[in-house]
């Protein structure tokens, strides 16, 4: 099988059309069609469904696309390792982080890698934990911080921190009396809340805690964008329930927030650092994993990242 054919096939699937892929690959469309025809002949199955609106992969094509992306990525990493100078670490490393984790560690982590390993190119993917877990399973990420020990059961994971969840609202909000430093679940359920949607793991964690107490949440809006959610809360549209990292910007606490702990519930969320298995872990990825651990440890021990405990 020609590796060029795999690269062309992956680009076609991700472009959604032969015409667009031909422009991005700088290859004439008839020649591109010939390469795909040869690939389909070798596989013995149709890989693409061609319509007037473009192309989509068949079931067999989808399976090949997932594996081809992983193979090509591993090849690129192998070539990068072979080309590097002795004693240096080079290569691209993909890291998946949830939005709240990016708020806490993103800039300090990036700065640390740039200073210590200028030959490493970081590819940071921000997303919901379920999507990041799927990317880890498909081999599209080298590392990810996820919130469940069994998020990707067949990959190694180590505990990092445990985050406490708080009721968050602006300092000048009149939703909660100013002297209160903690809230019960009953008091919280009466607040107008802005929360992520039900597909978000944090929302399910919150809902489970309140359902155990037969309490219905007063949800006034559902937003999966962290920046938009926090802006709406800051503008007085309601309160939210988040880890304290949601109020961080570039690793520093933003001004003007109240964070109220729960008085009658253990509202916590563990964080686990996942990585590909040892056979696929490149020297660059191993270095990034170590630096990510150290960044988290430093932020917690210095008090910059509040509301968390090291595990």
C-alpha positions as CSV (number, residue, x, y, z in Angstrom):
1,X,0.0,0.0,0.0
2,X,1.4,3.4,-1.0
3,X,1.6,5.9,1.9
4,X,0.8,8.7,-0.5
5,X,-2.5,7.0,-1.2
6,X,-3.2,7.0,2.5
7,X,-2.3,10.7,2.9
8,X,-4.5,11.5,-0.1
9,X,-7.4,9.5,1.3
10,X,-7.2,11.1,4.7
11,X,-7.1,14.6,3.2
12,X,-10.2,13.8,1.0
13,X,-12.2,12.6,4.0
14,X,-11.3,15.6,6.0
15,X,-11.9,18.0,3.2
16,X,-15.2,16.5,2.2
17,X,-14.7,16.8,-1.5
18,X,-12.2,15.8,-4.1
19,X,-12.0,19.3,-5.5
20,X,-11.1,20.8,-2.2
21,X,-8.6,18.1,-1.4
22,X,-6.9,18.5,-4.8
23,X,-6.4,22.2,-4.2
24,X,-4.9,21.5,-0.7
25,X,-2.6,18.8,-2.0
26,X,-1.7,20.6,-5.2
27,X,-2.6,17.6,-7.2
28,X,-4.9,17.5,-10.2
29,X,-8.3,16.0,-9.4
30,X,-8.2,13.3,-12.1
31,X,-4.9,12.1,-10.7
32,X,-6.3,12.1,-7.2
33,X,-9.2,10.1,-8.3
34,X,-6.9,7.5,-9.8
35,X,-4.9,7.1,-6.6
36,X,-8.2,6.5,-4.6
37,X,-9.4,4.0,-7.2
38,X,-6.1,2.1,-6.8
39,X,-6.5,2.2,-3.0
40,X,-10.1,0.9,-3.2
41,X,-9.0,-1.9,-5.6
42,X,-6.3,-2.9,-3.1
43,X,-8.6,-2.8,-0.2
44,X,-11.3,-4.6,-2.1
45,X,-14.1,-2.4,-0.7
46,X,-15.6,1.0,-1.7
47,X,-14.2,3.6,0.6
48,X,-16.0,6.8,-0.5
49,X,-19.6,7.7,-1.3
50,X,-19.6,10.3,-4.0
51,X,-22.5,12.7,-4.3
52,X,-23.2,16.1,-5.8
53,X,-22.4,17.7,-2.5
54,X,-19.1,16.0,-2.0
55,X,-17.8,12.8,-0.6
56,X,-18.3,10.9,2.6
57,X,-16.5,7.7,3.8
58,X,-18.3,4.4,3.8
59,X,-18.2,2.3,7.0
60,X,-15.0,0.7,5.7
61,X,-13.7,4.1,4.7
62,X,-14.3,5.4,8.2
63,X,-12.4,2.5,9.8
64,X,-9.5,3.1,7.4
65,X,-9.5,6.8,8.0
66,X,-9.1,6.4,11.8
67,X,-6.2,3.9,11.5
68,X,-4.6,5.8,8.6
69,X,-4.5,9.0,10.7
70,X,-2.8,7.2,13.5
71,X,-0.3,5.4,11.2
72,X,0.7,8.7,9.4
73,X,1.1,10.5,12.7
74,X,3.3,7.8,14.0
75,X,5.4,7.9,10.8
76,X,5.8,11.6,11.1
77,X,6.9,11.3,14.7
78,X,9.4,8.5,13.8
79,X,10.9,10.7,11.1
80,X,11.2,13.6,13.5
81,X,13.0,11.4,16.0
82,X,15.4,10.1,13.4
83,X,16.2,13.6,12.2
84,X,16.9,15.2,15.6
85,X,20.4,16.1,16.8
86,X,21.9,13.8,19.5
87,X,21.0,15.0,23.0
88,X,18.0,17.1,21.9
89,X,14.3,16.4,22.0
90,X,12.2,17.3,19.0
91,X,8.8,16.4,17.7
92,X,5.1,17.3,17.8
93,X,3.1,16.3,20.9
94,X,-0.7,16.6,21.1
95,X,-2.3,17.3,24.4
96,X,-6.0,17.4,25.2
97,X,-7.3,19.7,27.9
98,X,-10.7,20.7,29.1
99,X,-11.5,24.4,29.1
100,X,-11.3,24.8,32.8
101,X,-7.9,23.0,32.8
102,X,-6.7,25.3,30.1
103,X,-7.6,28.3,32.3
104,X,-5.5,26.8,35.1
105,X,-2.4,25.4,33.4
106,X,-2.5,26.4,29.8
107,X,-0.2,29.5,29.7
108,X,2.3,28.3,32.4
109,X,2.5,24.9,30.7
110,X,3.1,26.4,27.3
111,X,5.7,28.8,28.6
112,X,7.5,25.9,30.4
113,X,7.8,23.8,27.3
114,X,8.9,26.7,25.1
115,X,11.7,27.5,27.6
116,X,12.9,24.0,28.3
117,X,12.2,22.2,25.0
118,X,12.2,24.6,22.1
119,X,12.4,21.7,19.7
120,X,9.0,20.4,20.8
121,X,5.9,21.6,18.9
122,X,2.9,21.5,21.2
123,X,-0.5,20.8,19.7
124,X,-3.0,21.7,22.5
125,X,-6.6,20.6,21.8
126,X,-9.3,22.2,24.0
127,X,-12.6,20.2,24.3
128,X,-15.1,18.4,26.5
129,X,-13.7,15.5,28.3
130,X,-15.8,13.0,26.4
131,X,-14.5,14.2,23.1
132,X,-10.9,14.2,24.3
133,X,-11.4,10.6,25.6
134,X,-12.6,9.6,22.2
135,X,-9.6,11.2,20.6
136,X,-7.3,9.3,22.9
137,X,-8.9,6.1,22.0
138,X,-8.5,6.9,18.3
139,X,-4.8,7.7,18.7
140,X,-5.2,11.4,17.9
141,X,-3.7,12.6,21.2
142,X,-0.5,11.7,23.0
143,X,-1.7,13.0,26.4
144,X,-4.9,14.2,28.0
145,X,-6.2,15.3,31.4
146,X,-9.6,13.6,31.9
147,X,-12.0,13.4,34.9
148,X,-12.6,9.7,35.3
149,X,-10.2,6.8,36.0
150,X,-12.0,4.6,33.4
151,X,-12.4,7.2,30.7
152,X,-10.0,5.3,28.4
153,X,-9.6,1.9,30.2
154,X,-6.9,0.4,28.0
155,X,-4.5,3.4,28.4
156,X,-2.3,4.3,31.4
157,X,-3.6,7.0,33.7
158,X,-2.2,8.6,36.8
159,X,-4.1,10.8,39.4
160,X,-3.1,14.5,39.3
161,X,-5.4,16.6,41.4
162,X,-8.9,16.6,43.0
163,X,-10.9,19.8,42.3
164,X,-13.6,21.1,44.6
165,X,-16.7,22.5,43.0
166,X,-18.0,25.9,44.1
167,X,-21.0,28.0,43.6
168,X,-19.6,31.0,41.7
169,X,-21.2,34.4,41.3
170,X,-20.0,38.1,41.1
171,X,-18.9,39.8,44.3
172,X,-21.6,42.4,43.9
173,X,-24.4,39.9,43.3
174,X,-27.5,40.1,45.5
175,X,-28.4,36.5,44.9
176,X,-26.6,35.4,48.1
177,X,-26.2,37.5,51.3
178,X,-22.7,39.0,51.5
179,X,-21.7,37.3,54.7
180,X,-22.4,33.8,53.5
181,X,-19.2,31.7,52.7
182,X,-21.0,28.4,52.2
183,X,-24.3,27.2,50.8
184,X,-26.4,24.1,51.3
185,X,-27.6,22.1,48.3
186,X,-31.1,23.3,49.1
187,X,-30.1,27.0,48.9
188,X,-28.1,26.4,45.7
189,X,-31.1,24.6,44.0
190,X,-33.1,27.8,44.5
191,X,-30.6,30.0,42.7
192,X,-31.0,30.8,39.0
193,X,-28.2,28.6,37.6
194,X,-26.2,28.7,34.3
195,X,-24.7,25.3,33.7
196,X,-23.2,23.2,30.9
197,X,-25.6,20.9,28.9
198,X,-26.3,17.3,29.9
199,X,-23.6,15.9,27.6
200,X,-21.0,17.6,29.8
201,X,-19.5,15.4,32.5
202,X,-19.5,18.2,35.0
203,X,-23.3,18.7,34.6
204,X,-23.9,15.0,35.1
205,X,-21.8,15.1,38.3
206,X,-23.8,18.1,39.6
207,X,-27.2,16.6,38.6
208,X,-26.4,13.3,40.4
209,X,-25.6,15.1,43.7
210,X,-28.8,17.0,43.7
211,X,-31.0,14.1,42.5
212,X,-29.8,12.1,45.5
213,X,-31.4,14.7,47.6
214,X,-34.5,14.9,45.5
215,X,-33.7,18.5,44.6
216,X,-34.5,20.1,41.2
217,X,-32.0,22.6,39.9
218,X,-33.4,26.0,38.8
219,X,-31.5,26.1,35.4
220,X,-32.1,29.4,33.5
221,X,-29.5,28.7,30.7
222,X,-27.3,25.9,29.4
223,X,-24.0,26.9,27.8
224,X,-21.1,24.7,26.8
225,X,-18.7,27.6,26.1
226,X,-16.8,28.3,29.3
227,X,-16.0,31.9,28.3
228,X,-19.6,32.7,27.4
229,X,-21.0,31.0,30.5
230,X,-18.7,32.9,32.8
231,X,-19.4,36.2,31.0
232,X,-23.2,35.7,31.5
233,X,-22.6,34.9,35.2
234,X,-20.4,38.0,35.5
235,X,-23.2,40.1,34.0
236,X,-25.6,39.0,36.7
237,X,-27.7,36.6,34.7
238,X,-27.3,33.8,37.3
239,X,-24.9,31.8,39.3
240,X,-22.9,28.7,38.2
241,X,-21.2,25.6,39.7
242,X,-17.6,25.2,38.6
243,X,-14.1,24.4,39.9
244,X,-12.2,27.5,40.9
245,X,-10.1,27.2,37.7
246,X,-13.0,28.6,35.8
247,X,-12.1,32.0,37.4
248,X,-8.4,31.8,36.3
249,X,-6.9,33.7,33.4
250,X,-3.4,32.9,32.3
251,X,-2.8,31.1,35.6
252,X,-3.9,34.0,37.8
253,X,-7.2,34.6,39.7
254,X,-9.5,37.1,38.0
255,X,-10.9,39.8,40.2
256,X,-14.5,40.2,41.3
257,X,-15.7,36.6,42.0
258,X,-17.3,34.9,45.0
259,X,-16.6,31.2,45.4
260,X,-18.9,29.5,47.9
261,X,-18.2,26.0,49.1
262,X,-21.0,23.5,49.7
263,X,-21.8,23.0,53.4
264,X,-23.5,19.6,53.1
265,X,-22.0,17.8,50.1
266,X,-18.6,16.6,48.9
267,X,-18.6,18.2,45.5
268,X,-15.2,17.2,44.0
269,X,-13.9,16.1,40.6
270,X,-10.7,14.1,40.2
271,X,-8.2,14.8,37.4
272,X,-6.2,12.0,35.7
273,X,-3.3,12.3,33.3
274,X,-3.7,9.9,30.4
275,X,-1.0,9.0,28.0
276,X,-0.5,6.5,25.1
277,X,1.1,3.2,26.1
278,X,4.8,2.9,26.6
279,X,5.5,1.5,23.1
280,X,4.0,4.5,21.4
281,X,5.3,7.2,23.9
282,X,7.9,9.2,22.1
283,X,10.8,10.9,24.0
284,X,9.1,14.3,23.3
285,X,5.7,13.1,24.6
286,X,7.5,11.6,27.7
287,X,9.1,15.0,28.3
288,X,5.9,16.9,27.9
289,X,4.1,14.5,30.3
290,X,6.7,15.1,33.0
291,X,6.6,18.9,32.5
292,X,2.8,18.9,32.6
293,X,2.9,17.1,36.0
294,X,5.5,19.5,37.3
295,X,3.5,22.5,36.1
296,X,0.4,21.3,37.9
297,X,2.4,20.6,41.1
298,X,4.0,24.0,41.0
299,X,0.7,25.8,40.5
300,X,-1.0,24.0,43.4
301,X,2.0,24.3,45.8
302,X,2.4,28.0,45.1
303,X,-1.3,28.6,45.8
304,X,-1.9,29.9,42.2
305,X,-4.4,27.1,41.5
306,X,-6.8,27.2,44.4
307,X,-9.5,24.8,45.4
308,X,-7.5,21.7,44.5
309,X,-5.5,19.0,46.2
310,X,-2.6,17.1,44.7
311,X,-3.3,13.3,44.5
